[in-house]
Amino acid sequence: MAIQKFTYAELEEEDTDLKKLKRWFEKIRKLDFYGAQLAEVAATRLQGCEALLDAYAKQVFEAHDENH
């Protein structure tokens, strides 16, 4: 069972992790002189993660609003 933690702290942590992954991906892309076949798959998955984080952010803000 997944624990639903709709807190600003959790959102900030997840946002930090996603930004870190995006920076790593860009560094790797700059060093990819051979055109890695899965680079586009990775880029698409990062975009998917961004969309999921946006949806999670909305849930956090809604949960916070309900508690006040």
PQR file of N, CA, C, O and H, with PARSE charges and radii, in Angstrom:
ATOM      1  N   MET A   1       0.835  -1.171   0.000 -0.4000 1.5000
ATOM      2  CA  MET A   1       0.000   0.000   0.000 -0.0000 2.0000
ATOM      3  C   MET A   1       0.885   1.241   0.000  0.5500 1.7000
ATOM      4  O   MET A   1       1.803   1.351   0.813 -0.5500 1.4000
ATOM      5  N   ALA A   2       0.620   2.149  -0.883 -0.4000 1.5000
ATOM      6  CA  ALA A   2       1.399   3.380  -0.995 -0.0000 2.0000
ATOM      7  C   ALA A   2       0.946   4.376   0.064  0.5500 1.7000
ATOM      8  O   ALA A   2      -0.248   4.557   0.303 -0.5500 1.4000
ATOM      9  H   ALA A   2      -0.125   2.059  -1.544  0.4000 1.0000
ATOM     10  N   ILE A   3       1.926   5.014   0.690 -0.4000 1.5000
ATOM     11  CA  ILE A   3       1.626   6.049   1.668 -0.0000 2.0000
ATOM     12  C   ILE A   3       1.468   7.359   0.914  0.5500 1.7000
ATOM     13  O   ILE A   3       2.327   7.732   0.116 -0.5500 1.4000
ATOM     14  H   ILE A   3       2.896   4.866   0.496  0.4000 1.0000
ATOM     15  N   GLN A   4       0.383   8.045   1.165 -0.4000 1.5000
ATOM     16  CA  GLN A   4       0.125   9.303   0.464 -0.0000 2.0000
ATOM     17  C   GLN A   4       0.565  10.457   1.349  0.5500 1.7000
ATOM     18  O   GLN A   4      -0.145  10.863   2.268 -0.5500 1.4000
ATOM     19  H   GLN A   4      -0.315   7.742   1.813  0.4000 1.0000
ATOM     20  N   LYS A   5       1.756  10.979   1.052 -0.4000 1.5000
ATOM     21  CA  LYS A   5       2.295  12.100   1.814 -0.0000 2.0000
ATOM     22  C   LYS A   5       2.145  13.359   0.973  0.5500 1.7000
ATOM     23  O   LYS A   5       2.946  13.614   0.074 -0.5500 1.4000
ATOM     24  H   LYS A   5       2.333  10.648   0.305  0.4000 1.0000
ATOM     25  N   PHE A   6       1.135  14.129   1.263 -0.4000 1.5000
ATOM     26  CA  PHE A   6       0.866  15.351   0.516 -0.0000 2.0000
ATOM     27  C   PHE A   6       1.362  16.550   1.316  0.5500 1.7000
ATOM     28  O   PHE A   6       0.574  17.363   1.799 -0.5500 1.4000
ATOM     29  H   PHE A   6       0.484  13.922   1.993  0.4000 1.0000
ATOM     30  N   THR A   7       2.690  16.644   1.445 -0.4000 1.5000
ATOM     31  CA  THR A   7       3.282  17.742   2.209 -0.0000 2.0000
ATOM     32  C   THR A   7       4.173  18.573   1.298  0.5500 1.7000
ATOM     33  O   THR A   7       4.676  18.100   0.279 -0.5500 1.4000
ATOM     34  H   THR A   7       3.330  15.984   1.053  0.4000 1.0000
ATOM     35  N   TYR A   8       4.349  19.822   1.697 -0.4000 1.5000
ATOM     36  CA  TYR A   8       5.244  20.693   0.934 -0.0000 2.0000
ATOM     37  C   TYR A   8       6.669  20.172   0.978  0.5500 1.7000
ATOM     38  O   TYR A   8       7.392  20.264  -0.014 -0.5500 1.4000
ATOM     39  H   TYR A   8       3.940  20.207   2.524  0.4000 1.0000
ATOM     40  N   ALA A   9       7.087  19.621   2.123 -0.4000 1.5000
ATOM     41  CA  ALA A   9       8.445  19.086   2.254 -0.0000 2.0000
ATOM     42  C   ALA A   9       8.677  17.939   1.271  0.5500 1.7000
ATOM     43  O   ALA A   9       9.721  17.858   0.623 -0.5500 1.4000
ATOM     44  H   ALA A   9       6.500  19.546   2.929  0.4000 1.0000
ATOM     45  N   GLU A  10       7.690  17.061   1.174 -0.4000 1.5000
ATOM     46  CA  GLU A  10       7.805  15.932   0.239 -0.0000 2.0000
ATOM     47  C   GLU A  10       7.841  16.433  -1.201  0.5500 1.7000
ATOM     48  O   GLU A  10       8.627  15.942  -2.011 -0.5500 1.4000
ATOM     49  H   GLU A  10       6.842  17.126   1.700  0.4000 1.0000
ATOM     50  N   LEU A  11       6.998  17.400  -1.517 -0.4000 1.5000
ATOM     51  CA  LEU A  11       6.977  17.973  -2.861 -0.0000 2.0000
ATOM     52  C   LEU A  11       8.321  18.597  -3.199  0.5500 1.7000
ATOM     53  O   LEU A  11       8.837  18.407  -4.301 -0.5500 1.4000
ATOM     54  H   LEU A  11       6.360  17.799  -0.858  0.4000 1.0000
ATOM     55  N   GLU A  12       8.886  19.334  -2.266 -0.4000 1.5000
ATOM     56  CA  GLU A  12      10.185  19.973  -2.500 -0.0000 2.0000
ATOM     57  C   GLU A  12      11.281  18.932  -2.714  0.5500 1.7000
ATOM     58  O   GLU A  12      12.149  19.101  -3.570 -0.5500 1.4000
ATOM     59  H   GLU A  12       8.467  19.489  -1.371  0.4000 1.0000
ATOM     60  N   GLU A  13      11.234  17.861  -1.934 -0.4000 1.5000
ATOM     61  CA  GLU A  13      12.217  16.788  -2.083 -0.0000 2.0000
ATOM     62  C   GLU A  13      12.110  16.136  -3.467  0.5500 1.7000
ATOM     63  O   GLU A  13      13.118  15.900  -4.134 -0.5500 1.4000
ATOM     64  H   GLU A  13      10.529  17.724  -1.238  0.4000 1.0000
ATOM     65  N   GLU A  14      10.894  15.857  -3.877 -0.4000 1.5000
ATOM     66  CA  GLU A  14      10.689  15.238  -5.194 -0.0000 2.0000
ATOM     67  C   GLU A  14      11.106  16.181  -6.320  0.5500 1.7000
ATOM     68  O   GLU A  14      11.692  15.746  -7.311 -0.5500 1.4000
ATOM     69  H   GLU A  14      10.076  16.049  -3.336  0.4000 1.0000
ATOM     70  N   ASP A  15      10.807  17.461  -6.172 -0.4000 1.5000
ATOM     71  CA  ASP A  15      11.202  18.449  -7.170 -0.0000 2.0000
ATOM     72  C   ASP A  15      12.722  18.537  -7.268  0.5500 1.7000
ATOM     73  O   ASP A  15      13.271  18.625  -8.367 -0.5500 1.4000
ATOM     74  H   ASP A  15      10.330  17.815  -5.367  0.4000 1.0000
ATOM     75  N   THR A  16      13.394  18.515  -6.138 -0.4000 1.5000
ATOM     76  CA  THR A  16      14.860  18.549  -6.120 -0.0000 2.0000
ATOM     77  C   THR A  16      15.433  17.327  -6.826  0.5500 1.7000
ATOM     78  O   THR A  16      16.375  17.444  -7.610 -0.5500 1.4000
ATOM     79  H   THR A  16      12.948  18.443  -5.246  0.4000 1.0000
ATOM     80  N   ASP A  17      14.869  16.163  -6.550 -0.4000 1.5000
ATOM     81  CA  ASP A  17      15.343  14.934  -7.192 -0.0000 2.0000
ATOM     82  C   ASP A  17      15.144  14.977  -8.700  0.5500 1.7000
ATOM     83  O   ASP A  17      16.025  14.564  -9.454 -0.5500 1.4000
ATOM     84  H   ASP A  17      14.104  16.069  -5.913  0.4000 1.0000
ATOM     85  N   LEU A  18      13.998  15.472  -9.144 -0.4000 1.5000
ATOM     86  CA  LEU A  18      13.743  15.551 -10.585 -0.0000 2.0000
ATOM     87  C   LEU A  18      14.719  16.521 -11.251  0.5500 1.7000
ATOM     88  O   LEU A  18      15.241  16.234 -12.328 -0.5500 1.4000
ATOM     89  H   LEU A  18      13.282  15.808  -8.532  0.4000 1.0000
ATOM     90  N   LYS A  19      14.961  17.648 -10.625 -0.4000 1.5000
ATOM     91  CA  LYS A  19      15.918  18.607 -11.187 -0.0000 2.0000
ATOM     92  C   LYS A  19      17.308  17.998 -11.289  0.5500 1.7000
ATOM     93  O   LYS A  19      18.026  18.236 -12.260 -0.5500 1.4000
ATOM     94  H   LYS A  19      14.536  17.881  -9.750  0.4000 1.0000
ATOM     95  N   LYS A  20      17.689  17.209 -10.283 -0.4000 1.5000
ATOM     96  CA  LYS A  20      18.983  16.537 -10.290 -0.0000 2.0000
ATOM     97  C   LYS A  20      19.064  15.551 -11.465  0.5500 1.7000
ATOM     98  O   LYS A  20      20.069  15.501 -12.174 -0.5500 1.4000
ATOM     99  H   LYS A  20      17.106  17.016  -9.494  0.4000 1.0000
ATOM    100  N   LEU A  21      18.009  14.779 -11.660 -0.4000 1.5000
ATOM    101  CA  LEU A  21      17.974  13.823 -12.771 -0.0000 2.0000
ATOM    102  C   LEU A  21      18.077  14.537 -14.117  0.5500 1.7000
ATOM    103  O   LEU A  21      18.772  14.073 -15.021 -0.5500 1.4000
ATOM    104  H   LEU A  21      17.192  14.819 -11.085  0.4000 1.0000
ATOM    105  N   LYS A  22      17.385  15.659 -14.244 -0.4000 1.5000
ATOM    106  CA  LYS A  22      17.425  16.413 -15.497 -0.0000 2.0000
ATOM    107  C   LYS A  22      18.824  16.968 -15.759  0.5500 1.7000
ATOM    108  O   LYS A  22      19.293  16.971 -16.897 -0.5500 1.4000
ATOM    109  H   LYS A  22      16.821  16.036 -13.510  0.4000 1.0000
ATOM    110  N   ARG A  23      19.490  17.438 -14.697 -0.4000 1.5000
ATOM    111  CA  ARG A  23      20.870  17.939 -14.876 -0.0000 2.0000
ATOM    112  C   ARG A  23      21.797  16.810 -15.292  0.5500 1.7000
ATOM    113  O   ARG A  23      22.618  16.983 -16.192 -0.5500 1.4000
ATOM    114  H   ARG A  23      19.110  17.435 -13.772  0.4000 1.0000
ATOM    115  N   TRP A  24      21.676  15.654 -14.647 -0.4000 1.5000
ATOM    116  CA  TRP A  24      22.500  14.507 -15.008 -0.0000 2.0000
ATOM    117  C   TRP A  24      22.255  14.104 -16.457  0.5500 1.7000
ATOM    118  O   TRP A  24      23.194  13.828 -17.204 -0.5500 1.4000
ATOM    119  H   TRP A  24      21.008  15.513 -13.916  0.4000 1.0000
ATOM    120  N   PHE A  25      20.991  14.075 -16.841 -0.4000 1.5000
ATOM    121  CA  PHE A  25      20.639  13.696 -18.206 -0.0000 2.0000
ATOM    122  C   PHE A  25      21.284  14.649 -19.213  0.5500 1.7000
ATOM    123  O   PHE A  25      21.832  14.204 -20.222 -0.5500 1.4000
ATOM    124  H   PHE A  25      20.229  14.300 -16.234  0.4000 1.0000
ATOM    125  N   GLU A  26      21.224  15.940 -18.948 -0.4000 1.5000
ATOM    126  CA  GLU A  26      21.825  16.920 -19.859 -0.0000 2.0000
ATOM    127  C   GLU A  26      23.342  16.758 -19.927  0.5500 1.7000
ATOM    128  O   GLU A  26      23.928  16.883 -21.002 -0.5500 1.4000
ATOM    129  H   GLU A  26      20.779  16.301 -18.128  0.4000 1.0000
ATOM    130  N   LYS A  27      23.976  16.484 -18.804 -0.4000 1.5000
ATOM    131  CA  LYS A  27      25.428  16.249 -18.800 -0.0000 2.0000
ATOM    132  C   LYS A  27      25.781  15.021 -19.636  0.5500 1.7000
ATOM    133  O   LYS A  27      26.736  15.034 -20.412 -0.5500 1.4000
ATOM    134  H   LYS A  27      23.500  16.383 -17.930  0.4000 1.0000
ATOM    135  N   ILE A  28      24.999  13.971 -19.465 -0.4000 1.5000
ATOM    136  CA  ILE A  28      25.240  12.738 -20.225 -0.0000 2.0000
ATOM    137  C   ILE A  28      25.017  12.987 -21.714  0.5500 1.7000
ATOM    138  O   ILE A  28      25.786  12.517 -22.552 -0.5500 1.4000
ATOM    139  H   ILE A  28      24.222  13.960 -18.835  0.4000 1.0000
ATOM    140  N   ARG A  29      23.964  13.724 -22.032 -0.4000 1.5000
ATOM    141  CA  ARG A  29      23.670  14.016 -23.443 -0.0000 2.0000
ATOM    142  C   ARG A  29      24.810  14.774 -24.114  0.5500 1.7000
ATOM    143  O   ARG A  29      25.141  14.517 -25.271 -0.5500 1.4000
ATOM    144  H   ARG A  29      23.339  14.105 -21.351  0.4000 1.0000
ATOM    145  N   LYS A  30      25.409  15.709 -23.377 -0.4000 1.5000
ATOM    146  CA  LYS A  30      26.524  16.480 -23.937 -0.0000 2.0000
ATOM    147  C   LYS A  30      27.742  15.605 -24.202  0.5500 1.7000
ATOM    148  O   LYS A  30      28.547  15.900 -25.085 -0.5500 1.4000
ATOM    149  H   LYS A  30      25.141  15.917 -22.437  0.4000 1.0000
ATOM    150  N   LEU A  31      27.871  14.534 -23.438 -0.4000 1.5000
ATOM    151  CA  LEU A  31      29.010  13.633 -23.602 -0.0000 2.0000
ATOM    152  C   LEU A  31      28.712  12.455 -24.532  0.5500 1.7000
ATOM    153  O   LEU A  31      29.594  11.642 -24.808 -0.5500 1.4000
ATOM    154  H   LEU A  31      27.216  14.294 -22.721  0.4000 1.0000
ATOM    155  N   ASP A  32      27.497  12.367 -25.003 -0.4000 1.5000
ATOM    156  CA  ASP A  32      27.078  11.250 -25.854 -0.0000 2.0000
ATOM    157  C   ASP A  32      27.499  11.512 -27.309  0.5500 1.7000
ATOM    158  O   ASP A  32      26.752  12.087 -28.101 -0.5500 1.4000
ATOM    159  H   ASP A  32      26.780  13.027 -24.779  0.4000 1.0000
ATOM    160  N   PHE A  33      28.686  11.083 -27.619 -0.4000 1.5000
ATOM    161  CA  PHE A  33      29.216  11.302 -28.967 -0.0000 2.0000
ATOM    162  C   PHE A  33      28.761  10.230 -29.954  0.5500 1.7000
ATOM    163  O   PHE A  33      28.997  10.354 -31.155 -0.5500 1.4000
ATOM    164  H   PHE A  33      29.293  10.616 -26.976  0.4000 1.0000
ATOM    165  N   TYR A  34      28.114   9.185 -29.459 -0.4000 1.5000
ATOM    166  CA  TYR A  34      27.722   8.063 -30.307 -0.0000 2.0000
ATOM    167  C   TYR A  34      26.220   7.981 -30.565  0.5500 1.7000
ATOM    168  O   TYR A  34      25.756   7.069 -31.249 -0.5500 1.4000
ATOM    169  H   TYR A  34      27.922   9.084 -28.483  0.4000 1.0000
ATOM    170  N   GLY A  35      25.468   8.922 -30.025 -0.4000 1.5000
ATOM    171  CA  GLY A  35      24.023   8.921 -30.270 -0.0000 2.0000
ATOM    172  C   GLY A  35      23.309   7.740 -29.644  0.5500 1.7000
ATOM    173  O   GLY A  35      22.744   6.905 -30.350 -0.5500 1.4000
ATOM    174  H   GLY A  35      25.845   9.662 -29.470  0.4000 1.0000
ATOM    175  N   ALA A  36      23.333   7.669 -28.337 -0.4000 1.5000
ATOM    176  CA  ALA A  36      22.701   6.556 -27.619 -0.0000 2.0000
ATOM    177  C   ALA A  36      21.263   6.353 -28.096  0.5500 1.7000
ATOM    178  O   ALA A  36      20.486   7.302 -28.205 -0.5500 1.4000
ATOM    179  H   ALA A  36      23.793   8.347 -27.764  0.4000 1.0000
ATOM    180  N   GLN A  37      20.938   5.121 -28.371 -0.4000 1.5000
ATOM    181  CA  GLN A  37      19.629   4.791 -28.922 -0.0000 2.0000
ATOM    182  C   GLN A  37      18.488   5.088 -27.956  0.5500 1.7000
ATOM    183  O   GLN A  37      17.378   5.391 -28.393 -0.5500 1.4000
ATOM    184  H   GLN A  37      21.568   4.350 -28.282  0.4000 1.0000
ATOM    185  N   LEU A  38      18.737   5.006 -26.671 -0.4000 1.5000
ATOM    186  CA  LEU A  38      17.668   5.182 -25.695 -0.0000 2.0000
ATOM    187  C   LEU A  38      17.582   6.601 -25.135  0.5500 1.7000
ATOM    188  O   LEU A  38      16.842   6.843 -24.182 -0.5500 1.4000
ATOM    189  H   LEU A  38      19.639   4.760 -26.316  0.4000 1.0000
ATOM    190  N   ALA A  39      18.326   7.534 -25.713 -0.4000 1.5000
ATOM    191  CA  ALA A  39      18.310   8.914 -25.220 -0.0000 2.0000
ATOM    192  C   ALA A  39      16.916   9.524 -25.325  0.5500 1.7000
ATOM    193  O   ALA A  39      16.474  10.220 -24.411 -0.5500 1.4000
ATOM    194  H   ALA A  39      18.927   7.337 -26.488  0.4000 1.0000
ATOM    195  N   GLU A  40      16.228   9.272 -26.419 -0.4000 1.5000
ATOM    196  CA  GLU A  40      14.885   9.825 -26.590 -0.0000 2.0000
ATOM    197  C   GLU A  40      13.889   9.185 -25.636  0.5500 1.7000
ATOM    198  O   GLU A  40      12.967   9.845 -25.156 -0.5500 1.4000
ATOM    199  H   GLU A  40      16.587   8.706 -27.162  0.4000 1.0000
ATOM    200  N   VAL A  41      14.075   7.904 -25.362 -0.4000 1.5000
ATOM    201  CA  VAL A  41      13.216   7.222 -24.393 -0.0000 2.0000
ATOM    202  C   VAL A  41      13.412   7.858 -23.018  0.5500 1.7000
ATOM    203  O   VAL A  41      12.446   8.119 -22.301 -0.5500 1.4000
ATOM    204  H   VAL A  41      14.824   7.368 -25.752  0.4000 1.0000
ATOM    205  N   ALA A  42      14.668   8.102 -22.660 -0.4000 1.5000
ATOM    206  CA  ALA A  42      14.966   8.733 -21.369 -0.0000 2.0000
ATOM    207  C   ALA A  42      14.358  10.133 -21.304  0.5500 1.7000
ATOM    208  O   ALA A  42      13.794  10.514 -20.278 -0.5500 1.4000
ATOM    209  H   ALA A  42      15.453   7.889 -23.241  0.4000 1.0000
ATOM    210  N   ALA A  43      14.465  10.894 -22.378 -0.4000 1.5000
ATOM    211  CA  ALA A  43      13.897  12.248 -22.409 -0.0000 2.0000
ATOM    212  C   ALA A  43      12.378  12.198 -22.241  0.5500 1.7000
ATOM    213  O   ALA A  43      11.802  13.006 -21.512 -0.5500 1.4000
ATOM    214  H   ALA A  43      14.922  10.584 -23.211  0.4000 1.0000
ATOM    215  N   THR A  44      11.746  11.262 -22.906 -0.4000 1.5000
ATOM    216  CA  THR A  44      10.295  11.105 -22.799 -0.0000 2.0000
ATOM    217  C   THR A  44       9.888  10.710 -21.384  0.5500 1.7000
ATOM    218  O   THR A  44       8.880  11.189 -20.865 -0.5500 1.4000
ATOM    219  H   THR A  44      12.214  10.606 -23.498  0.4000 1.0000
ATOM    220  N   ARG A  45      10.663   9.847 -20.773 -0.4000 1.5000
ATOM    221  CA  ARG A  45      10.346   9.422 -19.400 -0.0000 2.0000
ATOM    222  C   ARG A  45      10.534  10.569 -18.414  0.5500 1.7000
ATOM    223  O   ARG A  45       9.762  10.702 -17.464 -0.5500 1.4000
ATOM    224  H   ARG A  45      11.482   9.458 -21.195  0.4000 1.0000
ATOM    225  N   LEU A  46      11.545  11.392 -18.628 -0.4000 1.5000
ATOM    226  CA  LEU A  46      11.721  12.565 -17.774 -0.0000 2.0000
ATOM    227  C   LEU A  46      10.537  13.517 -17.908  0.5500 1.7000
ATOM    228  O   LEU A  46      10.087  14.098 -16.921 -0.5500 1.4000
ATOM    229  H   LEU A  46      12.172  11.284 -19.400  0.4000 1.0000
ATOM    230  N   GLN A  47      10.037  13.675 -19.129 -0.4000 1.5000
ATOM    231  CA  GLN A  47       8.850  14.508 -19.334 -0.0000 2.0000
ATOM    232  C   GLN A  47       7.644  13.914 -18.602  0.5500 1.7000
ATOM    233  O   GLN A  47       6.835  14.640 -18.024 -0.5500 1.4000
ATOM    234  H   GLN A  47      10.403  13.203 -19.931  0.4000 1.0000
ATOM    235  N   GLY A  48       7.542  12.603 -18.635 -0.4000 1.5000
ATOM    236  CA  GLY A  48       6.476  11.931 -17.901 -0.0000 2.0000
ATOM    237  C   GLY A  48       6.592  12.162 -16.400  0.5500 1.7000
ATOM    238  O   GLY A  48       5.591  12.354 -15.710 -0.5500 1.4000
ATOM    239  H   GLY A  48       8.200  12.014 -19.104  0.4000 1.0000
ATOM    240  N   CYS A  49       7.820  12.142 -15.907 -0.4000 1.5000
ATOM    241  CA  CYS A  49       8.052  12.416 -14.484 -0.0000 2.0000
ATOM    242  C   CYS A  49       7.644  13.835 -14.133  0.5500 1.7000
ATOM    243  O   CYS A  49       7.081  14.084 -13.067 -0.5500 1.4000
ATOM    244  H   CYS A  49       8.633  11.987 -16.468  0.4000 1.0000
ATOM    245  N   GLU A  50       7.933  14.768 -15.039 -0.4000 1.5000
ATOM    246  CA  GLU A  50       7.528  16.160 -14.814 -0.0000 2.0000
ATOM    247  C   GLU A  50       6.008  16.275 -14.714  0.5500 1.7000
ATOM    248  O   GLU A  50       5.489  16.979 -13.847 -0.5500 1.4000
ATOM    249  H   GLU A  50       8.391  14.566 -15.904  0.4000 1.0000
ATOM    250  N   ALA A  51       5.309  15.591 -15.591 -0.4000 1.5000
ATOM    251  CA  ALA A  51       3.852  15.623 -15.578 -0.0000 2.0000
ATOM    252  C   ALA A  51       3.303  15.019 -14.283  0.5500 1.7000
ATOM    253  O   ALA A  51       2.356  15.542 -13.697 -0.5500 1.4000
ATOM    254  H   ALA A  51       5.731  15.020 -16.294  0.4000 1.0000
ATOM    255  N   LEU A  52       3.904  13.920 -13.847 -0.4000 1.5000
ATOM    256  CA  LEU A  52       3.483  13.297 -12.593 -0.0000 2.0000
ATOM    257  C   LEU A  52       3.750  14.216 -11.405  0.5500 1.7000
ATOM    258  O   LEU A  52       2.934  14.305 -10.488 -0.5500 1.4000
ATOM    259  H   LEU A  52       4.673  13.495 -14.322  0.4000 1.0000
ATOM    260  N   LEU A  53       4.888  14.895 -11.424 -0.4000 1.5000
ATOM    261  CA  LEU A  53       5.208  15.809 -10.332 -0.0000 2.0000
ATOM    262  C   LEU A  53       4.235  16.985 -10.312  0.5500 1.7000
ATOM    263  O   LEU A  53       3.826  17.435  -9.242 -0.5500 1.4000
ATOM    264  H   LEU A  53       5.550  14.823 -12.169  0.4000 1.0000
ATOM    265  N   ASP A  54       3.864  17.482 -11.489 -0.4000 1.5000
ATOM    266  CA  ASP A  54       2.869  18.555 -11.556 -0.0000 2.0000
ATOM    267  C   ASP A  54       1.537  18.105 -10.956  0.5500 1.7000
ATOM    268  O   ASP A  54       0.903  18.849 -10.209 -0.5500 1.4000
ATOM    269  H   ASP A  54       4.197  17.116 -12.359  0.4000 1.0000
ATOM    270  N   ALA A  55       1.121  16.887 -11.287 -0.4000 1.5000
ATOM    271  CA  ALA A  55      -0.136  16.356 -10.746 -0.0000 2.0000
ATOM    272  C   ALA A  55      -0.033  16.190  -9.230  0.5500 1.7000
ATOM    273  O   ALA A  55      -0.982  16.477  -8.500 -0.5500 1.4000
ATOM    274  H   ALA A  55       1.637  16.282 -11.894  0.4000 1.0000
ATOM    275  N   TYR A  56       1.121  15.727  -8.770 -0.4000 1.5000
ATOM    276  CA  TYR A  56       1.334  15.572  -7.333 -0.0000 2.0000
ATOM    277  C   TYR A  56       1.300  16.929  -6.641  0.5500 1.7000
ATOM    278  O   TYR A  56       0.725  17.061  -5.560 -0.5500 1.4000
ATOM    279  H   TYR A  56       1.891  15.494  -9.364  0.4000 1.0000
ATOM    280  N   ALA A  57       1.912  17.937  -7.256 -0.4000 1.5000
ATOM    281  CA  ALA A  57       1.913  19.283  -6.681 -0.0000 2.0000
ATOM    282  C   ALA A  57       0.483  19.781  -6.498  0.5500 1.7000
ATOM    283  O   ALA A  57       0.162  20.384  -5.473 -0.5500 1.4000
ATOM    284  H   ALA A  57       2.379  17.831  -8.134  0.4000 1.0000
ATOM    285  N   LYS A  58      -0.366  19.535  -7.472 -0.4000 1.5000
ATOM    286  CA  LYS A  58      -1.767  19.945  -7.363 -0.0000 2.0000
ATOM    287  C   LYS A  58      -2.442  19.253  -6.178  0.5500 1.7000
ATOM    288  O   LYS A  58      -3.222  19.871  -5.453 -0.5500 1.4000
ATOM    289  H   LYS A  58      -0.105  19.046  -8.304  0.4000 1.0000
ATOM    290  N   GLN A  59      -2.136  17.957  -5.985 -0.4000 1.5000
ATOM    291  CA  GLN A  59      -2.709  17.224  -4.864 -0.0000 2.0000
ATOM    292  C   GLN A  59      -2.212  17.783  -3.529  0.5500 1.7000
ATOM    293  O   GLN A  59      -2.973  17.871  -2.565 -0.5500 1.4000
ATOM    294  H   GLN A  59      -1.502  17.455  -6.573  0.4000 1.0000
ATOM    295  N   VAL A  60      -0.941  18.156  -3.480 -0.4000 1.5000
ATOM    296  CA  VAL A  60      -0.379  18.729  -2.255 -0.0000 2.0000
ATOM    297  C   VAL A  60      -1.083  20.033  -1.923  0.5500 1.7000
ATOM    298  O   VAL A  60      -1.490  20.250  -0.781 -0.5500 1.4000
ATOM    299  H   VAL A  60      -0.323  18.085  -4.263  0.4000 1.0000
ATOM    300  N   PHE A  61      -1.230  20.906  -2.919 -0.4000 1.5000
ATOM    301  CA  PHE A  61      -1.879  22.192  -2.678 -0.0000 2.0000
ATOM    302  C   PHE A  61      -3.344  22.018  -2.290  0.5500 1.7000
ATOM    303  O   PHE A  61      -3.848  22.735  -1.426 -0.5500 1.4000
ATOM    304  H   PHE A  61      -0.900  20.730  -3.847  0.4000 1.0000
ATOM    305  N   GLU A  62      -4.028  21.066  -2.926 -0.4000 1.5000
ATOM    306  CA  GLU A  62      -5.426  20.797  -2.584 -0.0000 2.0000
ATOM    307  C   GLU A  62      -5.539  20.260  -1.159  0.5500 1.7000
ATOM    308  O   GLU A  62      -6.414  20.677  -0.401 -0.5500 1.4000
ATOM    309  H   GLU A  62      -3.618  20.483  -3.627  0.4000 1.0000
ATOM    310  N   ALA A  63      -4.651  19.335  -0.799 -0.4000 1.5000
ATOM    311  CA  ALA A  63      -4.680  18.766   0.551 -0.0000 2.0000
ATOM    312  C   ALA A  63      -4.389  19.835   1.596  0.5500 1.7000
ATOM    313  O   ALA A  63      -4.992  19.849   2.669 -0.5500 1.4000
ATOM    314  H   ALA A  63      -3.940  18.996  -1.415  0.4000 1.0000
ATOM    315  N   HIS A  64      -3.461  20.726   1.273 -0.4000 1.5000
ATOM    316  CA  HIS A  64      -3.120  21.796   2.205 -0.0000 2.0000
ATOM    317  C   HIS A  64      -4.294  22.758   2.360  0.5500 1.7000
ATOM    318  O   HIS A  64      -4.592  23.205   3.468 -0.5500 1.4000
ATOM    319  H   HIS A  64      -2.971  20.714   0.401  0.4000 1.0000
ATOM    320  N   ASP A  65      -4.958  23.074   1.256 -0.4000 1.5000
ATOM    321  CA  ASP A  65      -6.117  23.961   1.303 -0.0000 2.0000
ATOM    322  C   ASP A  65      -7.259  23.360   2.117  0.5500 1.7000
ATOM    323  O   ASP A  65      -7.968  24.078   2.822 -0.5500 1.4000
ATOM    324  H   ASP A  65      -4.716  22.711   0.356  0.4000 1.0000
ATOM    325  N   GLU A  66      -7.437  22.042   2.020 -0.4000 1.5000
ATOM    326  CA  GLU A  66      -8.507  21.362   2.759 -0.0000 2.0000
ATOM    327  C   GLU A  66      -8.254  21.394   4.254  0.5500 1.7000
ATOM    328  O   GLU A  66      -9.192  21.374   5.050 -0.5500 1.4000
ATOM    329  H   GLU A  66      -6.861  21.459   1.447  0.4000 1.0000
ATOM    330  N   ASN A  67      -6.977  21.444   4.636 -0.4000 1.5000
ATOM    331  CA  ASN A  67      -6.632  21.427   6.063 -0.0000 2.0000
ATOM    332  C   ASN A  67      -6.696  22.811   6.699  0.5500 1.7000
ATOM    333  O   ASN A  67      -6.513  22.939   7.910 -0.5500 1.4000
ATOM    334  H   ASN A  67      -6.215  21.461   3.989  0.4000 1.0000
ATOM    335  N   HIS A  68      -6.951  23.834   5.917 -0.4000 1.5000
ATOM    336  CA  HIS A  68      -7.001  25.185   6.470 -0.0000 2.0000
ATOM    337  C   HIS A  68      -8.350  25.813   6.286  0.5500 1.7000
ATOM    338  O   HIS A  68      -8.561  26.954   6.698 -0.5500 1.4000
ATOM    339  H   HIS A  68      -7.100  23.730   4.933  0.4000 1.0000
TER
END
